[in-house]
Amino acid sequence: MNTPQLVVHRDKELMAQAAAARLITKIVDAQASRGHASIVLTGGRNGNGLLAALSSAPARDAVDWARLDLWWGDERFLPEGDPDRNDTQARAALLDSVPLDPARVHAMPASDGPYGSDVDAAAEAYAAELAKAALPENHSPVPAFDVLMLGVGPDTHVASLFPELPAVRETERTVVGVHGAPKPPPTRISLTLPAIRSAREVWLLAAGEDKAEAAAIALSGAGEVQAPAAGAQGRSRTLWLLDAAAASQLPRELYPPASA
């Protein structure tokens, strides 16, 4: 695994704007080299803040939106269109305002979808969708995502992988149903750490004083079962994007310069 790189911005607004610009560059570069790009979105205030910043970014139209595959790292298992679903929030922040190919927007199943209230069946279906999109050269049951973004919770959770719960211990499956999550709603769908670690780059977003302790724990050698964010790493790069408040408890030696 690679050593995490850190970029610390003055405040959450600047962090969102800079992350949006960084993401545009990654998408454009991937599309130029391979003809398409594959991104995993995250919800929460930082994920949605990034999407809103991307929506208003001057370079937004440099992206060929029709050649972009979008996936989600996790989802709240709620009815389609529920305002608390990550995909509902992402559509409001960005997706409904850009010319995406609907067939390339891979939302996780809703609780009123074809699998009804069976979250485990819904998770298996999403795993199958990922496997279908994976290419032989990926050597993985999921696509080689160009960038997989994750918000970091105050308890160090990422996606819907919470400390000590069964989902964070999963080593075989790529997607799992989550039961009894410690924050509402209790039922969710989540990528697992093996799926997360298949991404070329993993970006972890943390802004605000309430994320400072979590960032310090995850970046100070904690185990992934106790601190899931510590286990979220990309194959070629792991990038922590923080604001000054979220970085306030980090030792100064954890501020290595991040390469471009």
N, C-alpha and C positions, 0 to 999 in steps of 0.2 A: 504494500500500500504506500501511497505517496504522502509526503508531509503536507499538512494543510497550509494553505497560504491565506493571509489575512489582508483585507483592505478595510480601513476604518474611515468613515466619512463624518463630517461635522454634525449632521442631523439626519433624521429619517427621510426628509424630503430630498435632500441631496443624494442620499443613499439610493432611493428609488429611481431618481433620474439617471444616476451613473450606472446602476444595474440595468436599466432599460437600454441605455446606449450600448452597454457591453453585450447584452443579449442580441440586439439588432446586428451587431458586428458578427457574432458567432453564427447567427442564422444565415446571413448573407454569405459568409465565407463557406459554410457547409453547402449551401445551394450552388455556389460557384464551382465547388470541387466535385460534388456528387450529384447535383441536380435537385436535391431535396434536403430537408432538415427535419429532425425529430426532437421535440421538446416535451418535457414533463413539467406541468404546472403545479403550483402549490396554492393553497387558499390562505385564509387568515389576513390580518391587516397588512403584513409586509408583502405577501404575494399579490394581493389585490392592489396595493399601492404601486408595486412595480408595473402591473398591467395598466393601471391608470396613467402612469408616467409614460409608458410605451405608446399609449393611445394618442398622447399629445406631443410625442417626440418629433422633432423636425425630420428625422431620417426614417420615420415609420414606413413610408412608401418605398423604401429601398428593399424591403422584404417582398418576395414573391409569395404572397399569402396562400395561393392555390397549391403551392408545392411544399407546404408545411404540415407535418403530422403533429397533432397535439394529444397528449395523454395526461392523466392525472396521477399524482402520487397517492392520494387517498380521497375518500368521499364520505360524507355523512349519509347514512342509509335512510333517506327521506324521500317523499314523493317527488316526481318530476316537477321542476319549476319551483320547488320550495325555496324561499329566500335564503335559507341557511345552507343550501347545497353549494359546494365549491364551484360547480360548473355554472350554476345560476349567477353567482357573483362574478365569475370570470366573463360570462357573456355580457353582463352589464358594464363591466369595467373596460372591455376591449373587444371581445370576439364578435359581438353583433355589429361592430362598426368597421370591420375589415373583411375583404372578399375571400374568406376561407372556403375550401372545398368541404362541404358537410360530411362527406365520406371519410375525411381525414381528421375529423374531430372526434376523439374516442372518449366520450364521457362514460364514467362508471355507471352500472345499472342503478335505477331508482327502486324504492321500495314498493312502488305501484307498477313496476315493469313486469316483464315476462316471468320473473322468478318470484314474484310476490314478496312475501316477508322472509324468504329463505336467503339470508345474507351469504351463507356459505356457498350456495349454488350460484349466486350472483358473482361472488369472488372467483369461482371456478370458471365462469363464463368469461370474465375479464382476462384471466390468465390464458384462456384459449385464444382470445383475440390478440393478445400480445404475442403468443407463440406463432400465430398465423402471419403476423407482420415481421417476425424475425427472419433474417436471411441466413443462408448456410454459413457465410463467412463470419457471422456474429458469434458462432459457437456458443450460443446461449438461447434459452427459451424465451427471451425478450429481445426487442430491437436494441441496437447499440445507440441509445439516446445521445444526441449531441450535448445537451445540457439537461440535467434533472435538478429542479429547484425544490428546496425544502425550507419551510419556516421552522424556526426552533422555538419550542414552547418553554415557559418558565420552569417546567419540570424536566427539561431536556428532551421531551418527546419530539419526534419528527414524523411526518406523515401521520398515521394513526398508530404508531409504534410507541407505546407508553412503557416507562420503566417497569421492569420485572413481570409484565404481563406476557401471556403465551406468544403473542404475535412477534415480539422482538426476539424470541428464541428460535423462531422458525428458520430452518436451514435448507429445506427442500423446495417448498412451494414458492411461487413468485408473487402470489396475491392471496390474501386471507381475509376472512370475515372476522371482525373484531367485536367481541361481546363484552359488555361491562366496562367500557371506557370510563375513566374517572372524570371526564368532562362531557357535558351533553353535546349531542345525543350519544347514548351509550353504545349504539350499534353503528358500525362503520365498515368500510372496505379499505384495505391498505395494501400497497406494495410492501414486500418484505425487504430486509437488508440485502439478501442475495440479488434481488431485482434492482435495488437502488445501486448496488455496486457494479452493475453491468454498464452503467452510463460512462461515456467518455469523461464528462465533467459533472461533478456534483457541486451545486452552489447552495450554501446554507445562509439564510437571511435572518438577521436578528437586529431589532431596533428597540430602544427603550430600556429604562432602568430595570424593568421587571425581567429582562432577558440577561442581565449582566452575570448573575450567579450561574445560570445555565451555561452560558458561553465559557465561563472560567472553568467549570467542572468538565465540560466536554473536551476542552482543549488542554486539559492538564493531566491526561493519561487515564481517565475513568474508563471502566469497562462498558461495553455497549449494552449489556443487559440492564445495568444500573443507570446508564446515560445513553439512550439510543442515538443521540446526535453524534456521539463519539464513533459510532460504527458506520456512519454515512460517509462513504468515500468513493470518489470516482476512479476510473481505471487510469486516466492520465493526469487528472487534476482535481483537487478538492479545494474549493474556494469559500472562505467565510467572508460575507459582506455584512459589515456592522456599522452602526452609528456610534458616536463617541459614548453615549450613555450605556449601550450594550457592551462596549469594550472596557468599561470603567474598572472592572475587577480583574482584568487580565494583567499578568506580570509583563513588564516592558520587554522581556526577552521573547515574548510570543508575538512580537510585531515585525516579522520578517517582511521585506518588500515583496509584493506580489508581482510576478512577471506579467507582461501585457498579454 
